[in-house]
């Protein structure tokens, strides 16, 4: 928890910044990490926070939109 913030940061509307790369479903849904096989799905996800479950929804949508689909192994 950064600085004790239970929301992992201030809550605000997650607009896309100018020039921000949106070349993968994970980046478009705001759940990307440095490893393409690992997605954020909790309150630390860019477009979701608190107990909304939006982070999990967005991670699932990114997996479903991935080509080829993300796989285990």
Legacy VTK file of the C-alpha trace (Angstrom):
# vtk DataFile Version 3.0
C-alpha trace
ASCII
DATASET POLYDATA
POINTS 73 float
0.000 0.000 0.000
1.738 3.155 -1.142
1.738 5.651 1.735
-1.042 3.645 3.407
-3.499 4.340 0.588
-5.947 1.411 0.444
-6.741 2.332 -3.156
-3.055 2.035 -4.263
-3.153 5.683 -5.323
-5.619 8.481 -5.769
-8.869 7.634 -7.511
-9.333 9.582 -10.714
-10.614 8.937 -14.206
-7.985 6.878 -16.068
-7.649 8.788 -19.305
-5.012 7.648 -21.760
-2.073 10.030 -21.893
-1.019 11.544 -25.226
1.421 9.245 -26.976
0.762 6.346 -24.615
1.241 3.024 -26.442
-1.980 1.035 -26.849
-0.574 -1.713 -29.039
-1.718 -4.659 -26.907
-5.040 -5.563 -25.279
-3.335 -5.441 -21.866
-2.233 -1.852 -22.447
-5.634 -0.827 -23.806
-7.396 -2.331 -20.761
-4.847 -0.822 -18.332
-3.583 -4.126 -16.905
-0.154 -4.450 -18.563
3.081 -5.232 -16.722
6.666 -5.591 -17.950
5.995 -9.320 -18.496
3.359 -9.906 -21.211
2.238 -13.110 -19.453
1.436 -11.292 -16.184
-1.516 -8.909 -15.940
-2.682 -6.715 -13.059
-6.099 -7.706 -11.782
-6.443 -6.044 -8.385
-6.912 -2.567 -7.025
-3.459 -1.592 -8.312
-4.618 -1.889 -11.930
-4.736 1.394 -13.795
-8.434 1.279 -14.631
-9.931 -0.128 -11.498
-9.561 0.233 -7.806
-10.980 -0.263 -4.359
-13.347 -3.253 -4.267
-14.917 -2.651 -7.674
-13.580 -5.836 -9.355
-12.958 -3.734 -12.460
-9.282 -4.747 -12.483
-10.210 -8.441 -12.692
-12.783 -7.779 -15.393
-10.287 -5.799 -17.448
-7.570 -8.448 -17.080
-10.022 -11.114 -18.269
-11.014 -8.955 -21.243
-7.342 -8.457 -22.158
-6.784 -12.237 -22.090
-9.845 -12.862 -24.255
-8.729 -10.257 -26.808
-5.116 -11.482 -26.981
-3.910 -12.958 -30.259
-2.622 -15.574 -29.872
-4.410 -16.199 -26.593
-2.251 -16.089 -23.478
-1.518 -19.631 -22.344
-0.031 -21.367 -19.383
3.325 -22.802 -20.473
LINES 1 74
73 0 1 2 3 4 5 6 7 8 9 10 11 12 13 14 15 16 17 18 19 20 21 22 23 24 25 26 27 28 29 30 31 32 33 34 35 36 37 38 39 40 41 42 43 44 45 46 47 48 49 50 51 52 53 54 55 56 57 58 59 60 61 62 63 64 65 66 67 68 69 70 71 72
